[in-house]
């Protein structure tokens, strides 16, 4: 009996992505898969990591299988690159090729819940003061332009650009990075990234800033931070699954291609 899988495709508007979309549809048509926008087993995302993160927001609570095909410059979430789709159907119908990626849950005042695939950033136009607690123990009274908290997959994005560590995909951790911390005779921050166990809880409160201070999630500004806000960040495995290899050798090759080799 042939499995009648359903799928949907989202893509950016680049010509290369549209060409790959036509190729994927041809492959899946031959395999007797059906397009279904409202109820699909698989979501196929064609583009770069930005395209993936942008469309992902709709799937944080769904058990959908997601396949990324990279046609951009960075493709850390992608299993496939451009039109190199050898054994595409065979690979994506094998559940062993899927993982549940880690996401951050951001709880604000026990009222608002957000999720982040890459990172959340607390960022001020000037200087912000705030308390950082780890598992209910005060870590530091931070002062600087902001705080960044990243998943292991988000570590190669803004976190790395701000001096954070590269984290391999099979390591269960959260990364906290200080953004331009203030260091002078009256105030010192740790001024160093910190790697925390994946089951850690980070609490941010007692905010004070004389300029606008915002919460930014995966590059999207979502909320102004108020002085009395309390933000609690934890990590969980996502309900959706991603076609992804956590093989260290393949990950090193991605790092080299993205950051070192032309």
N, C-alpha and C positions, 0 to 999 in steps of 0.2 A: 504493500500500500504506500502511495506517495504522500508525504506530508505536504499539506497546502499551507505553507508559511505565508504570513502577511507582513508587509513592510511599508515604510514611508521613507522618502528621501528629502533632505533639506540641503541646500547648497548656497554658496555665495554667488555673486554674479559674474565671476571671472570666466572667460571663454574656456580655459583649461578645465575648470570645475564642471561646466555644462557638458563638455565633451566626455568627461569621465562619468557623469550622470547618465548619459545616453548609453554608454558601454555597460554600466551596471544594470540598467533596466533591461538591456538585451540579454545579459547573462541570466538574470532572474526570471525573465519571461520563458527562456528555454528550460529553466528548472521548475516551471509551473508555479512560481510564487505570485501572489496577488498584491496589488497596491491597495492600501487602505489607510486613509489619513486619520480616522478617528479611533481605530482599534487595530493596532499592529503589534506583531511579535518583535519586530526589529525596526530600529531607527538607524538609517544610514546618513551620516553627516559628511559632506564633501567640502573641503576648504582647509583652513589652518586651525590652530588651536583656539583662536579668537572666535571663529564660527562655531566651533564645538561648545565652548563655554556659554556663548550667547543663546544657543538653542536649548542648552541643557536645563535651564531653569524650570521648564515645563515638566521635567521628568524626575525631579528629586524624590517623589513619593511613589513612583511607578516601577514595576518589575520588568521594564523593557530591556531588551538586549540592544546595545548601542555599538555601532561599527563606525570608525572614523577612517576616512581616506584623505590623506594629506595632499593638497595641491598648493599649499602655501609655503612659507619659508621655515616655519617651526611646526613640528608634528610630533610632540611628545606623547600625545594621546592616540596617535594613529597606528593601526596595524598594517595598513596598506599605503603605498605612495603612488600617486598619479594613476597611470593605467596599468601598473604592475599588479594584476589581479589573478595571478596564477593560483589555481585551487581555491578561489574565493568561496564558492558554495560549500566545498568540503570543510574549509576552515571555520566558517561562521556557523555551521550546523553542528560543530563539536563543542559541547558545553565546557570542555576542559580548556578551551582557548579564551574563556571569559573570566574576569575577576570583578569583584565588587570594589570600586575605588573608594578611597577615604574622602569624606567631606566634613567640613566644620559646621556645627550647629551654633548659631549665635542667638542667645536669649537676652532680650532687652527688657528689664524691669518685670520679668515674668509675664509679659504681655505680648511682645512681638518676637516672632521667630524667623530668622533668615538662615539660609544655607550658603556655603561657599565651597567651590571646587578647588580653587587655587589659594586665595588668601583674603583676609580682611585687613583693612588699614584704618587706623584712627589718625587723621591728619589735620593739622591746624595751619592756617595761613601764616602764623607767626610761631608762637610757643604755647604748648599745652603742658599742664601738670596733671598727673594722674597716679593713682596707686595701682600697682600690679601685684596680684596675689596668685600663688600657685598652690592648688589644693588647700585653700583657706589659710595659707601662710603668706604673710607679706614678703614679697620678693624685692621690690624697690619702690621708692617714690620717684617716679620718672619725670624728667623735664626735658623737652626737646620739641621737634616738629611732629612727632607721632610714633606710633607703634604698629608693627606689621606682624601678623600671625599667619603662618602658611602650613598647608598640608605638605606631604612629601612630594606630591606631583607639582605643587605650586612653588617648590623650592627653586626651580630653574627660571622663574619669572622675576617679579619685582624683588623677591627676597634675595636672589643672587645679585641683582643689580645694586642692592644696598648692603653688600658684604656678607650675605647669608651663606650657609653651607649648601652644597649639592647633596641631595639625599637619594639613595638608591630606592627603587620601587618596592623592594621586599622588606623595608625597614618600617616598623610601626612607631612613628614619632610625630610630634608637632614642633614647629620651629617658631621661635619668637625673636624678632629683630627690632632693635631700636633704630629709629630714623633721626639722624642728626641730633644725638643727645647733647644736652648742655653739660659742659664740664668747666667749672671755675672754682674759686676758693670757697664759695658758699654752697655749691651743689655738685655732686658727682653721681653719674649713672654708671652701671656696669660697663657700658659701651662695648658690648660683645653679644653676638647671637647666642641663644641658648636652645639646646635641643632637649625636648621633654618627652617622656613616655607617652605613647598614644592614648593612654587612659587618663591623662592629666586633665584637670579643670583649671582654666585661667579666668580670673575675675578682674575686671577693670572698673574702677569707680573713683569718686572724688575728683571729677574733672574740673579744671580751671583754665580758661583761656580767654584772653582779651580780644581775640580775633575769631572768625568763624572756624569751627572744628567739625569735621564730617566723618561719618562712617562710610567707607567705600568697600564694596564687595565685588571681587572679580572684575575690578576696573569700573564698576558702576557706582556712582554716588547715590546712596539710598536714603540717608537721613542725617539731619543736623544733630550733633551731640549736645545734650543739655547737662548742666553741672551736676544734677542729681541722678543722672542715669547710672544704672548698674548693668554692665554687660558681662555675661557669662559665656565662655566659649568651651565647647567640648568637641570631640571627634567621634564619628561613627562610620560604619560601612554603609555605603549607599544602597538603597533598595534596587536600583538599576544595576546592570552589569555591563562591562566594557570589554570589547574584544581587544586584548592587550597581552603582551608578553612581558613578564618580569625577569626575563633572562638577563643576567648582568652583562654578558658580552654584547647583546643587542643594544642595551641601554648605553653602554660606553660608546658604541658606534654612533648612536644618536647624539650624544654629548659632543663627540669629536666633530661630527658633521655640522652641528649647529654653532659651536663656539670656537672651533679651532680651524677646521679645514675650509677652504674656499668651495 
